[in-house]
């Protein structure tokens, strides 16, 4: 799958069984598998195993506005298009911009929101979990980043 994905520069893969959408994998899902399933032989992990259970789709008769709203709400850049439980295609933000560049400001806002959300996740991740010596009291233990300092839980609570 990775080879196919890389050759065509595709950010996601639809998994279908007899035209029925059964899964949808993005680059994020693959990265998740690489980090969370690192103890498994990834050559034996099936694509469907890392696909989210709930797949957000859109119908062909929906408007571009509907697609943008659904993308914003679900924080996705791609939506599979399904009609009567049958996969008929996929729409992406890039597709929308190619045909309707006038919606760029709205999509730009969506991208900024997503970027801020990702930034907050990175900050939260950086705040927790390192072991070492507290810069405030000198105790050894799990450290948290607070105001640019690495401190233990006790010092974090008192700051």
For each residue, the residues with C-beta under 8 A, 3 or more apart:
1: 4 5 13 25 47
2: 5 6 30
3: 6 7
4: 1 7 8 10 13
5: 1 2 8 10 13
6: 2 3 9
7: 3 4
8: 4 5
9: 6
10: 4 5 13
11: 26 27 77 78 92
12: 24 25 26 27 78 90
13: 1 4 5 10 24 25 47
14: 21 23 24 80 87 90
15: 21 22 23 24 25 47 48 51
16: 19 20 21 22 87
17: 20 22
18:
19: 16 86 87
20: 16 17 85 86 87
21: 14 15 16 24 55 57 80 82 85 87
22: 15 16 17 48 51
23: 14 15 47 48 51 55
24: 12 13 14 15 21 51 52 55 80
25: 1 12 13 15 29 30 47 50 51
26: 11 12 29 30 76 78
27: 11 12 30 31
28: 31 32
29: 25 26 32 33 50 51 52
30: 2 25 26 27 33 34 50
31: 27 28 34 35
32: 28 29 35 36 50
33: 29 30 36 37 42 45 49 50
34: 30 31 37 38 42
35: 31 32 38
36: 32 33
37: 33 34 40 42 45 50
38: 34 35
39:
40: 37 44 45
41: 44 45
42: 33 34 37 45
43:
44: 40 41
45: 33 37 40 41 42 49 50
46: 49
47: 1 13 15 23 25 50 51
48: 15 22 23 51
49: 33 45 46
50: 25 29 30 32 33 37 45 47
51: 15 22 23 24 25 29 47 48 55
52: 24 29 55
53:
54:
55: 21 23 24 51 52 80
56: 70 74 76 79
57: 21 79 80 81 82
58: 62 66 67 70 79 80 81 82 91
59: 62 81 82 83
60: 81 83 88 89
61:
62: 58 59 66 67 70
63: 66 67
64: 67 68 96 99 100 103
65: 68 69
66: 58 62 63 69 70
67: 58 62 63 64 70 71 79 91 96
68: 64 65 71 72 96 103 106 107 110
69: 65 66 72 73
70: 56 58 62 66 67 73 74 76 79
71: 67 68 74 75 76 77 79 93 110
72: 68 69 75 110 113
73: 69 70
74: 56 70 71 79
75: 71 72 114 117
76: 26 56 70 71 79
77: 11 71 92 93
78: 11 12 26 90 91 92 93
79: 56 57 58 67 70 71 74 76 90 91 92
80: 14 21 24 55 57 58 87 89 90
81: 57 58 59 60 87 88 89 90 91
82: 21 57 58 59 85 86 87 88
83: 59 60 86 88
84:
85: 20 21 82
86: 19 20 82 83
87: 14 16 19 20 21 80 81 82
88: 60 81 82 83
89: 60 80 81
90: 12 14 78 79 80 81
91: 58 67 78 79 81 95 96
92: 11 77 78 79 95 96
93: 71 77 78 96 97 107 110
94: 97 98
95: 91 92 98 99
96: 64 67 68 91 92 93 99 100 103 107
97: 93 94 100 101 103 104 107
98: 94 95 101
99: 64 95 96
100: 64 96 97 103
101: 97 98 104
102:
103: 64 68 96 97 100 106 107
104: 97 101 107 108
105: 108 109
106: 68 103 109 110
107: 68 93 96 97 103 104 110 111
108: 104 105 111 112
109: 105 106 112 113
110: 68 71 72 93 106 107 113 114
111: 107 108 114 115
112: 108 109 115 116
113: 72 109 110 116 117
114: 75 110 111 117 118
115: 111 112 118 119
116: 112 113 119 120
117: 75 113 114 120 121
118: 114 115 121 122
119: 115 116 122 123
120: 116 117 123 124
121: 117 118 124 125
122: 118 119 125 126
123: 119 120 126 127
124: 120 121 127 128
125: 121 122 128 129
126: 122 123 145
127: 123 124 144 145 146
128: 124 125 142 144
129: 125 142 143
130: 142 143 150
131: 140 141 142 143
132: 140 143 150
133: 138 139 140
134: 137 138 139 140 141 143 150 151 152 155
135: 149 150 151
136: 149 151 152 155 159
137: 134 151 152 154 155
138: 133 134
139: 133 134 152 154
140: 131 132 133 134
141: 131 134 152 153
142: 128 129 130 131 152 153
143: 129 130 131 132 134 150 151 152
144: 127 128 150 151 152 153 156
145: 126 127 148 149 150
146: 127 149 151 155 156 159
147: 159
148: 145
149: 135 136 145 146
150: 130 132 134 135 143 144 145
151: 134 135 136 137 143 144 146 155 156 159
152: 134 136 137 139 141 142 143 144 155 156
153: 141 142 144 156 157
154: 137 139 157 158
155: 134 136 137 146 151 152 158 159
156: 144 146 151 152 153 159
157: 153 154
158: 154 155
159: 136 146 147 151 155 156
